[in-house]
Amino acid sequence: MAVDLDLPTTVLASTFLASGALHLVRPQVFEPMVPTPLRGHDRLLVRVSGVAEIACGAGLLVPPTREMAGWAGAALLVGVFPANLQMSIDHARRAQRTQTPQAIGVLAGTLARLPLQWPLVRIALRAAGRG
C-alpha cells in the first residue's frame, strides 16, 4: 500500500504520534499545562489528548482517513493552544520570580512555541484538503 505523504504531513503525523505516546507514558509532565479553569481532571484530560494525538497521527498516515484526521488534527491543535498558553504564563511567573538564566531560557522556548502552532494547523488543514 502506497502511503503518498508529503514531508510536512509526515512530520505532523510523527509529532502527533510521539507527543501522544509521551502524554500516556509520562502524563505528569503535561498536567501542569492544563488551564486553570479545567484543573481537577488533569490526568484524564492529558490522557484523552494523548489518545487523540495518536489517533490523528495514525489517521494522517492512512490515505482513506487522512482527510478526517486532518480536520481532527487542526481542531486538536486549536483546542490545546490554551494549554500551551498556560505553560507560557506559568513559566513567565517562574522566570519573574527566580530571574535565573535557565528560567528565562525556558520561558523564551515556550513563547517561541506559541506561533509555531499555527503552521501546524495549516499543515493539518492541507492534509484535510483545505489548505
C-alpha positions in Angstrom: 0.0 0.0 0.0 1.4 3.4 -1.0 1.3 5.9 1.7 1.6 9.0 -0.6 2.7 11.5 2.1 4.4 14.8 1.8 7.1 15.8 4.2 5.0 18.3 6.3 2.2 15.8 6.8 4.7 13.1 7.7 6.4 15.4 10.3 3.0 16.4 11.7 1.9 12.7 12.0 5.2 11.8 13.6 4.8 14.7 16.1 1.3 13.7 17.0 2.4 10.0 17.5 5.4 10.9 19.6 3.6 13.5 21.7 0.6 11.3 22.2 2.7 8.4 23.4 4.5 10.8 25.8 1.2 12.0 27.1 0.3 8.4 28.0 3.7 7.3 29.4 4.5 10.5 31.3 1.2 12.3 31.9 2.7 14.2 34.9 4.8 16.2 32.5 1.7 17.6 30.9 -0.6 18.0 33.9 0.7 21.4 34.9 -0.2 22.7 31.4 -3.9 22.1 32.0 -5.5 25.6 32.1 -6.7 26.7 35.5 -10.5 26.5 34.7 -10.1 22.8 33.8 -8.0 21.8 36.7 -9.2 18.9 38.8 -9.3 16.5 35.8 -5.7 16.9 34.8 -4.7 13.3 34.4 -7.9 12.4 32.4 -7.5 15.4 30.1 -3.9 14.6 29.4 -4.7 11.0 28.6 -7.6 11.9 26.4 -5.5 14.4 24.5 -2.7 11.8 24.2 -5.1 9.3 22.7 -6.5 12.0 20.3 -3.0 12.9 19.2 -2.2 9.2 18.5 -5.4 8.8 16.5 -4.7 12.0 14.5 -1.1 10.9 13.8 -2.2 7.4 12.7 -5.0 8.8 10.7 -2.8 11.1 8.8 -0.6 8.2 7.7 -3.5 6.3 6.1 -5.0 7.8 2.8 -8.6 6.9 3.5 -8.6 8.5 6.9 -6.3 11.4 6.1 -9.0 14.0 5.4 -10.8 13.3 8.7 -7.5 13.1 10.6 -6.5 16.5 9.1 -9.7 18.1 10.3 -9.4 16.4 13.7 -5.7 17.4 14.0 -6.4 21.0 13.2 -9.2 21.1 15.8 -6.9 19.4 18.4 -4.1 21.9 17.8 -6.5 24.8 18.3 -8.1 23.0 21.3 -4.8 22.5 23.1 -3.5 26.0 22.4 -4.8 27.3 25.8 -2.6 24.6 27.5 0.4 26.0 25.6 -0.5 29.5 26.6 -0.9 28.3 30.3 2.6 26.8 30.1 4.0 30.2 29.0 2.1 32.0 31.7 3.4 29.7 34.3 7.0 29.9 33.1 6.7 33.7 32.9 5.8 33.8 36.6 8.6 31.4 37.4 11.1 33.5 35.4 10.0 36.7 37.0 10.2 35.1 40.5 13.6 33.4 40.1 15.2 35.6 37.4 17.7 32.7 36.6 19.0 32.3 33.0 17.5 28.8 32.9 14.0 30.0 33.8 14.3 32.9 31.3 15.5 30.4 28.6 12.6 28.0 29.2 10.2 30.9 29.1 11.7 32.0 25.7 11.2 28.5 24.4 7.6 28.3 25.5 6.9 31.8 23.9 8.6 30.8 20.7 6.4 27.7 20.5 3.1 29.6 20.6 3.3 31.0 17.0 4.5 27.6 15.7 1.1 26.1 16.5 -0.5 27.9 13.5 1.7 26.4 10.8 0.9 23.0 12.2 -2.8 23.9 11.9 -2.2 24.8 8.3 -0.5 21.5 7.6 -3.4 19.6 9.1 -5.9 21.6 7.1 -3.8 20.9 3.9 -3.9 17.2 4.8 -7.7 17.6 5.1 -7.7 19.1 1.6 -8.3 22.6 2.8 -5.0 24.4 2.9 
